[in-house]
Amino acid sequence: MPPLFARLPLIALLRREFAGYSLASFQRDLLAGLTVGAVSLPLALAFGVASGADAPAGLVTAILAGFIIGGLGGAAYQISGPTGAMSAVLIVIGSRYGLEGVWVATLLAGAMMIMLGLFQLGRYIAFIPSPVIAGFTSGIALIIAISQLDNVLGVTTPTAENALEKLLRYVTHPVVPDWHALTLAVIVMATMLLLPRFTRIIPGSLVGIVLATVVSVGFGWQVPIIGDIPRTILLEHRLSWTNIPWSSLSDLFLPAVSITALGAIESLLCGSVGATMSGKPFDTNQELIAQGVGNMVIPFFGGVPATAAIARTSVAIKSGAVTRLTSIIHALLLLLSALVLAPIIRYVPLAGLGGVLLVTAWRMNEWESIHFFVNSRLKHAMIGFAITMLATAALDLTQAILIGIVVSAVIYLRQSAISTTVTSAPVNAQQLQAQGMPITEACPSIHVYYLTGPIFFGSVTNVLEAFESAGDYQSLIISMRGVPLIDAMGAQALHQIVDEHHARGGQVLFTALQPTVLEMFKRTGLFALVGAQGIFWSSATAIVELHEQRAVAGCPHCDAHGDGCAVLRMAKERLAHEGAAHEPQAVLPPQN
């Protein structure tokens, strides 16, 4: 293999993934692929309907995603296809722009995901706070559940702008459910909830769909069904270059951003969870490129956007998947189902698929995170979660994520500002003596301030207020051991404190600066203002230095006021007795 190709991320992944591959490994991939395929079949059909397209569109999406995204992805275990989260976004886009608008937005989103991968921006997805992720996941679950109420109840209600408006319409305009449809949905939901208690070998959703179909056909119930399934993956209704609205692509930019954001977030989160479960490597940027390529191809076959699916990926890992052949085998099984089982699949009732989606929506919620927020009484997390969830249900995903991030950022800044404290205390001679310092009496004109927490624009007011009484002392020692960072406004505040104290004839020393804080001191002129002799590694060293300066040169405070100082007299007597003249020496923190 040429060296250039050997260095490509995908080639490197494949070489590591298939190193030592054997017949036993293939058998594990085969079993895992068949298991995932059985799980994916009812979900693909359901999410195709839920996205505003139809069941064949969901099936085609799962097949192509299994081949393309699974083959090019950044992990050996990742399974992609139509998902509930994406369906929730597509409901809104489809109602505004139609199915062709969904296809074009998907094409644009695919290009955006490829760019994210090429520019290696995958790691920045981790900057989204967990309450925001949990919030929009629950919001998406709410959208899915509400969107399936018509199918589950066997009724048809007018479309609405958002999920909350549709839910309100059920309250203001009550409907009479069709008990046939409701019964079929209950059969599926009961099977999905109860069967795992007895066995996890057979997917509950698949068994539930089979039971509901048998009951519906056996009793001759007249309920809406999936209908004809084309025995091809090239659907009659699909995107083509001739019907792309080139002149109005800008109108679909924001919908494409929504699909990109969700596709990237869900795929990378799924990959991270899978990496933890399997212990195998995960290349975030390669995964984004694979998702982008897949989503640029799928619309031309009539499918809907695909993304990595956590539930199907976890099934693959737990079933013993070794390589990405698991994804390809699962796609082959789905393709075989479309070609062979199409005459049977057509009779699947929509109410049964609605039941699958209601249970899926319930399971989508990040219950572990939600319980953690509530049990820990993390009010800021619960507020961010609730606002993001409601925004997701009422607005589109991009707006919801931005609102959630802004709210989380504001809460974080407030907490950071509150966490910044300033305490002060006079010099404690006894404590210094216990540390072996040559201090018998403390000079009352020296005062120590202890700063803790970040010094930034949100906390400078508290810092300035704490130094209002600093004029009562001639020498200030400001300990910053507990300050991890300082921004420009924080540096300005400290600059103001030093300038005002210098104007009063006082002296300011800083101690225990973290490397990042010291760098900011140098960049903003604070270091030059106090000088190298004004920066010390510890407060104790600074205190001793000030006392010995006073013993040699006198105390500026006492000299100015004509006061005698017992502290100075004792220090001078000690120095005279020792016969040692001490030259003032600043102690700088070690440089990295």
BELCORWO-V990548 format. One record per pair of residues at least 24 apart in sequence whose C-alpha atoms are under 7 Angstrom apart, sorted by the first residue. I is the first residue (numbers start at 1). J is the second residue. Records with the same first field share a line. If there is no record, write none. Layout:
I: J / J
This chain:
10: 286
17: 76 / 323
25: 322
28: 320 / 321 / 322
29: 321 / 322 / 323 / 325 / 326
30: 326 / 329
32: 316 / 319 / 320 / 321 / 326
33: 326 / 327 / 329 / 330
34: 329 / 330 / 333
36: 312 / 315 / 316 / 330
37: 330 / 331 / 333 / 334
38: 203 / 206
39: 203 / 206
41: 334
42: 205 / 206
44: 82
46: 353 / 357
47: 82 / 83 / 84 / 87
50: 87
51: 87 / 88 / 90 / 91
52: 90 / 91 / 94
53: 99
55: 226
56: 229
57: 302 / 303 / 304
58: 82 / 303 / 304
60: 233 / 303
61: 298 / 303 / 304 / 306
62: 331
63: 331 / 334 / 335
64: 298
65: 294 / 306
66: 327 / 328 / 330 / 331
67: 327 / 328 / 331
68: 294
69: 290 / 291 / 294
70: 324 / 327 / 328
71: 324
72: 290
73: 286 / 287 / 290
74: 282 / 283 / 284 / 286 / 287
75: 281 / 282 / 283
76: 322 / 323 / 324
77: 313 / 316 / 317 / 321 / 323 / 324
78: 271 / 308 / 313
79: 308 / 309 / 312 / 313 / 327
80: 306 / 307 / 308 / 309
81: 306 / 307 / 308 / 309
82: 305 / 306 / 307
83: 306 / 307 / 309
84: 144
85: 140
88: 140 / 143 / 144
89: 397
93: 255
100: 239
103: 239 / 299 / 304
104: 244
105: 252 / 255 / 256
106: 256 / 259 / 295 / 296 / 305
107: 295 / 296 / 299
108: 256
109: 256 / 257 / 259 / 260
110: 291 / 292 / 293 / 295 / 296
111: 292 / 296
112: 260
113: 260 / 288 / 289 / 291 / 292
114: 288 / 289 / 292 / 293
116: 288
117: 285 / 286 / 288 / 289
118: 285
120: 285
122: 284 / 285
125: 265
128: 405
131: 381 / 384 / 385
132: 384 / 385 / 388 / 401 / 404 / 405
134: 366 / 385
135: 385 / 386 / 388 / 389
136: 388 / 389 / 392
137: 364 / 365
138: 365 / 389
139: 389 / 390 / 392 / 393
140: 392 / 393
141: 361 / 362 / 364 / 365
142: 393
143: 393
144: 357 / 361
145: 357 / 358 / 361
148: 354
151: 350 / 351 / 354
152: 181 / 182 / 185 / 351 / 354 / 355
153: 177 / 178 / 181 / 182
154: 178 / 181 / 182 / 351
162: 393 / 394 / 395
163: 393 / 394
164: 393 / 394
180: 221
181: 223 / 351
182: 351
184: 212 / 351 / 352
185: 351 / 352 / 354 / 355
186: 355
187: 212
188: 212 / 352 / 355 / 356
189: 355 / 356 / 359
205: 356
209: 348 / 352
212: 352
213: 347 / 348 / 349
223: 349
224: 349 / 350
225: 346 / 347 / 348 / 349 / 350
226: 346 / 347 / 348 / 349 / 350
227: 346 / 347
228: 346
229: 342 / 346
231: 338 / 339 / 342
232: 339
233: 301
234: 301 / 302
235: 301 / 302
237: 302
238: 299 / 300 / 301 / 302
239: 299 / 300 / 302
240: 300
258: 397 / 398
263: 307
264: 288
266: 307 / 308
267: 307 / 308
270: 308 / 309 / 310
274: 313 / 314
278: 317
380: 411
384: 408
413: 458
416: 454
417: 458 / 459
419: 453
420: 452 / 453 / 454 / 459
421: 451 / 452 / 453
422: 449 / 450 / 451 / 452 / 463 / 466
423: 449 / 450 / 451
424: 448 / 449 / 450
425: 449
432: 540
441: 567
442: 567
443: 567
445: 473 / 474 / 475 / 557
446: 473 / 474 / 475 / 476
447: 473 / 475 / 476 / 477
448: 476 / 477 / 478
449: 477 / 478 / 479
450: 478 / 479 / 480
451: 479 / 480 / 482 / 483
452: 480 / 482 / 483
453: 482 / 483 / 484
454: 483 / 484 / 485 / 486
455: 485 / 486 / 487 / 490
456: 486 / 487 / 489 / 490
457: 489 / 490
460: 490 / 493
464: 493
471: 501
474: 506 / 507 / 557
475: 506 / 507 / 508
476: 507 / 508 / 509
477: 508 / 509 / 510
478: 509 / 510 / 511
479: 510 / 511 / 512 / 539
480: 511 / 512 / 513
481: 512 / 513 / 514
484: 514
485: 516 / 517
486: 517
491: 524
495: 526
509: 534 / 535
510: 534 / 535 / 536
511: 535 / 536 / 537 / 538 / 539
512: 536 / 537 / 538 / 589
532: 586
533: 585 / 586
534: 586
535: 586 / 587 / 588
536: 586 / 587 / 588 / 589
537: 587 / 588 / 589
545: 584
549: 584
